[in-house]
Amino acid sequence: MDPLEIARWQFGITTVYHFLMVPLTIGLGIVVAVMQTAWHRTGKDEYLRMTKFWGKLFLINFIMGVATGIVQEFQFGMAWSEYSRFVGDVFGAPLAMEALLAFFVESTFLGLWIFGWDRLPKRVHLATIWCATLAATLSAYFILVANSWMQHPVGTEIVDGRAVMTDAWAVFTNNTAMVTFPHTIFGAFAVAGGFLLGISWYHLYKRRSAGIDSVDANGRVIIGESATLGKNRDKTDYNVWIKSLRIGSAVALVSFLGVAFSGHAQAQLMFEQQPMKMAAAEAACHDGTGFSVLSIGDLSSPGKTTCDDMVAVWELPGLLSFLAHNDFTTEIKGVNTLVPEYQEKYGTHIPNDPMYGDRAGTEIDYVPVMAVTYWGFRLMITLGGLSAVAAGVALWLTRKGTVPQSKWLSRLALFGMLAPFGANSAGWIFTEMGRQPFVVAPNPSFEGIDQVFMYTAAAVSPGVSAGEMLFSLIALTLVYAVLLVVEVVLLTRYIRGGVGSAMPELTEHPDDKHKKDDDVLSFAY
């Protein structure tokens, strides 16, 4: 058992799981703030119901994100102590600002939002949700600054074997962070849009299947009401779901455009800063201009797929050059050209240093796992495109006021919510695994032997055994699996309950005698 590989699996599993919550928290939080603003401006009851319902789901997701995110920082000290020692001077600033200026503000104002219903003035209460959600967005920026430095170290020099920050402004305005941040935020809105679309479709379908809503001869909706379900299935309830669906579809479409344009800019920067990552993502073994629509490796070959067993099935000439340079003629360096260049710059073997353990003196493989980078890149694009198509179809199918009475379309809408989650996860897996064998990738513009970079082999904690690492991997995976069950059960329960799950007063019979619930956390519950 290799402690390094186990540590990478542990960090990958926990980080990907945590990142499932992050985009939904960012995107859905801002959407909820917009809904509450609409209620404040118009006074319409459907906007209040939308705020409460989607706000409840936002809170469930937020607290799960906090619980799973705490583990990430502990991992740096436990499993990656050498990495922490190397980057600590640089990472200290963005991570401290994320905690002090973003997370504390976010959690404080979110608490005021939870406690403040009917206690704070409406304008003040509205301001709390905006402060919380904007702080969450700012939190994402600081985290991306730290991650972007790993992709493209700037404003730093090596002092006694450690990276020391020499220019904070360069670190916080890293051009890698400047393109990664909008790409990530648009991805978060894509997740929120798909979330609104799928759940709203489900409730509109339930209204159709229960016979509450129907359509006339022209296919236009006839809004009904349920005498037995009361306000939880009245005409205002219909407005909640149709408006949420169309808002979600519009957000998903706009987000896809934002993701596409920001992703194009990010890819061009990657061609410049990490050419091997992009060459592997395109299975571009040789110099050329063609974009690989489909390439297949020999699955029977030993080890990972390499250029020795890669077969290009379908290429689009000139497209790869356009992605990299906005023209169709500039040749892009392939893997076979880049490998000698990397070897000349950074060496052919891991240095003979005790910090590398058993890997000292071994040959360096500068080509990341091509199957992961190639298919991860395409899975990200495909799932993102499918989400946008689904949003466009949803807008068209609901143009007359309701959804078709089709069970399979309803299920497809619900399962379709997973597509933007998958696109976000695939993008991050591609970004992080494509950087290997570096945990801090070298900046191609730096010169000399003091270049700032770190091999992943040197980053793992030297005092942690494979058995200890395996135990923590299994323990954390099991805990996260339990949290996943809790998250899904809670979300499913409140989604099925509709607006009444967030506003119990809608389902109470008017003749029932009850006392006002004075528990300030009742909304959070």
N, C-alpha and C positions, 0 to 999 in steps of 0.2 A: 504493500500500500504506500502510495506517495502522498505525503502531507500536503504538498503544493496542489496536486490535482483535487484532493478532497476539499481543501480550503477554497479552491475556485468553484467547485460544485456548491459548496455551502453558500458562498457569497452570491452566486448566480441564482440559486433557488430562492433565497430570502429577498434578494433585491427585485427580481422579476415579480414575486408575489406582492411586495410592497408597492411596486410601480403600477399594479392594477388599480390601487386606490387613488394614487396621486392625480392622474389626469381627470378622473371623475370628480374629485374634490375641487380642483381648480375650475374646471369648466362648469360643473353643475352649480357651484357656489355663486359664480357671477350671474348665471341664468336666474337663480333664485333671487338675487339682489335686484335684477331687472324686473322680475315679477312683482316684488314688493314695491318697487318704485311705481309700477303701473297701478297697483292698488292705491298707493298714496295719492297719485295724481287723479285717478278716475273714481275711486270709491267703489268700484264694481266688485261684487262678492266673489266672482269667479277668480279674480286675481288674488284675493286673500286665500281662497282655498288652494290655488296653485302654489302659493308661497308656503303654506303650511305642509301640504303633501310632499312636494319636492324637497322642502327644507328638512322634513323628517328623514328622508332617504339620504340627503346630504350629511346629516349628523351621524347616522349609522356608519356611513362610509368614512367620514372624517375620523371618528374615534378608532376605527380599525386601522386606518392609515397611521395614526399616532402610535398605536400599540406595536405595529409591525416595523415602523420606522426607527424606533428606539434601538432595536437590535443592530441596525446598520452601523451606528457609531461605535457600539461595543466591539463589533467585529474588527474594526481597524486596530484596536489595541490587543485583542486576543489572538487573532489569526494572522494579522498583517502588521506586526510591530516594526519590522524593518522598513516597510513602506511608510508607516506613520512617522518614523524617525527621519526618513528622507524628505518627506513633503510637509512635515508638521509646520515649519515656519511659513510656508505659502498657504496651506489649507487653513491655518488658524484664523486668518482674517475673514474669508468668506463664510466659514462655518460659524464663527462667533457672531457675525452680522446676521446670518440666517436665524440664529437663536434669539438674539437680543432685539433686532429691528423688525423681524418678520414673524417668527413663530410665537413669541410672547405677545406681540400685538394681535396676531391672529387669534390665539386662544383666549386672550382677555376680552376682546370685542365679541367673539363668538359666545362667550359666557354671558355677556351683557345682552346679546340678542336672545339667548335662550331664556334668561331670567326676566327680560324686559317687556314681554308681551303684557299689555294692559297696565304696565307700571311706569314705563318711560314715555315721554311725549313721542308722538308718531314720527316726527322728523328725526329726533335723536335715535329712536329705535331703528329707523331706516339707515341712519348713518353707521350704526354698529355693524350691520351685515356688509355694507360696502367696505368698511375698514377691515373687517375680517377677511373678506374674499380678495381684496387688493393686496393685503399682507401675505396671503397664501401665494399669490402670483409673484410677489417680491421674493418670497422664500424660494420659489422655484428658480428665480434668477440667480440667487447666491449659490445654490447647489450647482447650477449649470456652469457658473464661473469656475467653481472648483473642478468639475469634471472636464471642462474645456481646457483647463490648464494641463490636465493629464493627456489630452489629445494634442495640445500645441502649447508647450511651456514657453512663457514670455515673462519679462520683467524679473528675471531670476539669474543668479549665478551660483556656482558650486563653491562652498566654503567648508573645508574639513569633511568632505564627503557628503554634505547635506545641501539641499537646495535652499537658498536664502533669498527672500524677496528683496529686490532692489528698487522696484518701480510698481507701487500698488496700482497706480492709474492704468499701467499696461496690463496688469492682471485682470482688473475689473472691466476693462474695455477690450479684452481679447477678441479679435475678429471672429474666432471660432464660437465664442459665447454669443456674439452679436447675431449670428445666423442660427445658432442652435436654439436660442430662447424663443423667437417667434415660431419656429418650427414645432417646438414642444407645446407651446400655448395653443396654437391652432390644432395640434393633435388632441389636446385636452378638450377643446370645444367640439371636436368631431365625436369624441366619446360621449360627451354630454348630449349632443344632438341625437345620436343613435339611441341613447338611454331614454330620452323623452319620447322619441318616435315609437320604439318598441312597446313601452308600457302603455302609452296613450292608445295605440292601436288595439292592444289587448282589452282595454276597458270599453272602447267604442264597439269592439266586436261582442263583448259580453252584453252590452246594451242591445245590440242587434239580435243576438241569439236568444235573449230573454224576451224579445218582443216589445221592448220599451220604445226603441226607435224603429222606424220603417222608412220606405222610400215610396215616392209617388210614381206615376207613369213615366215621368221624365228622368227618373233615377235620383231626384233630389230628396234630401232627408226630410222626414216628418218627425220632429222631436216629440218624444212622449215623456211620461213620468210614471214612476212605480208607486202605487199607494202603500205597498207593504214595506218598501225600503226607504220611504220618506225622502228627506233631503239628500241622502246619499245616492239617489238615482233620480234627481229632479232635472229640470231644464238647465239650471246653473251647472249641475254636474256634467252635462253634455258639453257645455261651453268650456269647462275645465279641460276636457280631454281633446276636443277638436283644436282648441287654441294651442295646447301643449304640443300636439302632434305636428301642427304646421310650423310652430316656432322651432321645434326640434329639427324638422326637415330643412328649414331655411338655415339654421345654424350649421347643420351637417354639410350642406352644399357650400356655403361660404367658407367653412373651415377647410373643406377639401381643396378649394382654390388656394387658400392661404398655405396649406401644407405643401401643395404642388410647387408654388413659386418659391417658398422659403426652402423647400427640399432641394430644388434645382440649384439655388445659391449655395446650400450646404454641400451638395455633391461636388460642385466646382471647386470649393475650398478643399475638400478632401482629396481631389485629384492633385492639388498642389501640395498639401501638407502631409498626406498619408497615401502616396500613390500605390503602394502595395495593397492596401485595404481595398481600394477601388478596382485595381486590376483583378484581385481575387473575387470581388463581387460580380465582375463581369466575365469571370472565367477567361480573361484575356491573357492567354499564355504567350502570344506573340504580339509584336507591335502592329497596330492597325487602327481602323476607324469604325469598324462594325460593332454594333450592339448585339450581344447574344440574347436572343429571345428564348432559346432553349439549347442548353449544352448538357451532355450526359457523361458521367464518369463511369468507369468500370467498377461495379460494386464488388466484383470478385477479387479485386486487387488487394494486397495486404496493406494495412494502415489506412491513412486518409487518402482521399482522392487528390491526385497531383496532375500536373500538366502532361505527365507521361501516359496517362490513361484517360485523357479528356477528349471528347468528340463533340464538335460543334454541329448541331442539327439544323439550326435556323438562325441566321444573322441578318440584321438590317444595316446595310452599308451607310457609313457617315453619321449614324445616330449617336454613337459613343463620342465622337468628336464634338458634336453639338452639345451634348451634356457637359463636356469638360471645357470647351472653349467657344461655344456659340457659333461654330462653323462646322463644315462637313468634310474638311480635308486634312486637318491637323492630326498626325498620327499620335496615338497614345501608347506609351511604353507598356509592354506586357510583362508578365511575371518573369519570363526567361531573361529579359533585359534588366529588370530591376534587381533580381537576386544578386548578381555580381556587384552592382552598385552598392547595395546594402552591405555586402561582405567587405567591400573596400573601405566603406565609411566606419563600420562598427565592428568589424572582425568576423572571423569564420567560426570561432569557438568561444564558449563562455569562459571568462577569465578564471585562472587557477587561484581562486580566493575561497577561504573557508566559508564565507557568507553564502556561497552558492551550494554548499553541501555536496551531495552526490552528483549534482549536475555540473560541477566545476570541470572545465576542460572538455565538455561535450560539444558537439557541433550544433550551431544555431540554425534553426529552421525559421526563416523569415517569412514564409508563406503561411498565413492563417488557415484554419480549417475551411477549405474552399466550399465544401458542401453547405456549411453554416452561413458563410458570407453571401454566397451566390443565391441560395434559396431564401435566406432571411431577407435580403434586399427585395427579391421579387414578391415574397409573401407580404411584406410591408406595403408595396405598391398595389398589389392585387386586392388585398383586404380593404385598403383605403379607397380604391376605386369602386369596389362593390358597395361600400357604405354610401358613397355619393350617388351611385345609381339607384340604390334603395330609397334614398331621400327624394330624389327626383320622381321616382315612380309613386312614392307615397303622396307627394303633393298633387300629382295628376289624378290618382285614384280617389282622393278625398276632395276633389274640387267641387263636388256637389254636396258636400257636408257630412259625409260619413264614410266608413270603410265597407268594402264588400263583405257579404255574409259568407265568408270562406274560412273554414277552419284551418286549412293548410297555410293560407296566407297569414293568418293570425300567428300561427306557430313560427312561420318563417320570420315574421317581424320580431318576435321575441328572441329567437336564436340569432337573428341578425344583429342584435345589440352586442354580441361578442366580437363582431368583425373589427370595429375600431379599437377595441381592447387588444385584439390580436395584432393589429397593425402597429400599435404603439410598442408592444412587447417585442415584436420581430425587429422593429427599427433599433431598439436599444440593444438587443442581443447582437445584431449585426455591428453596431457602432463599437461595442465593447470588445467582442471577440475578434473583430477585424483588426484591432490594435496589437494583437499578440505578434511576437513574443514580448512586447513591451507593456509594462503597466503604466509607465510614463513615456509616451512616444517622443522621439527626438524631433526637435524643431529643425526643418531642413535649411533654414536661413542662418543657423548658428554655425560658426567655424571653429576649428581647433579641437583639441582633445578634452577640453573642459565642457563639452556639450552636455546639456541637461537631459538625461534620460535614465530610465531604470528598467532592467529586465524583470519580468514577473518572477523568475526563478530566485531573485534576490529579495523579494518583497515579503515572503512568508515568515512567520515567527519561527526563529531557530529552536526555541525551547519547547515547542509543542510537538508531541509525537503524533504519528499517524492514527494510533488508537484513540487518543484524546480528540483529535479532529473528527474522526469518524463518529465518535459518541455525540459530539455537539451537532454534527450534521444530521444524524438520525433524530436527536432530541428536538432540534429546531424545526425540522421538517414535519415531525408529528404535531408539535404545538401549532405550527402554521396551518396544518391540515385541519386541526380542530377549529382554529379561528376562521378558516374558510367556510366550514360547516355553519358556524355561528353567523357569519356574515350573510351567507345565502339564505339561511332560515329566517333571519330577521328581515332581510329585504323582501323575501317572498311573502312573508306574513303581512307586511305593511302594504306591499303592492297589491295583493289580493284584496285587502280591506278597503282599498280606494281612499278617497278623501276622508271618509269616516274614521280611518285608522289614525289620522293625524288630528282630526276634529271630532271627538266622540259625541259632542253635542248634536251633531247632524243625525246620528242614529238613535238618539234617545226619544222615547215617546213623549209627546207633550203633556200627557197626564201623569207621567212618572214624577214622584216626589224624590228629589235628591238635593243634597247640599253641594254648594259650590266647592270645587276642588281647589284648596289653597296651596297645594304642593307646587312650588315654583318650578320644579323639574318635570312636571307632568307632560309638557310639550316634548321635552327631550326623551322621556320614556316612550 
